Amino acid sequence: MNDAIYKLNPLVTTIRGDVAYDANGNVVEYDIAAVQAHIDANAYKYSRATAYPTIQEQLDMQYWDGVNGTTIWADTVASVKSENPKP
């Protein structure tokens, strides 16, 4: 949620609990519906990020695909994308 608040409200520098503040410590009001809409629209990104193998694992897959002429890396990435489609 905090990421969405920061993204939608460039004046926000700090969030404590449900309250957002600017650099001077003033409360910044934000639209909770807009924040939730942003979260919903971008949920697939977070799902994909946790589903992908680590970068090290992906690089290893790419190396061995090159050596063995396989497509394990591309198949893995395609699977994550199809299981977590963009809206």
Phi, psi and omega in degrees: 000317182300321179302318180293320179297314178298317183295319183276344184227088185298342179283341183287127177243340182216144174229127176235114185068236178256009184253130179256145182229150174270185184296337180268003180087007178280143178292134177248120178285144176220156183271107183297327178294320178293322177297314180295322178297321178295317178299312182298318183291337183249009183300325181299327180296317180290322177296316179295317183302323180277341181273332180294146170295163178299161178302318179300317179295320180294320178296320178297318177301315181296319178300309183291329174298319178294320180290316187263354182069030180258177180231035184299316181297310181298321179295321179295313180296317179298322179295315179298316180296319182288330178281342181228068186290154172292146179289000000 
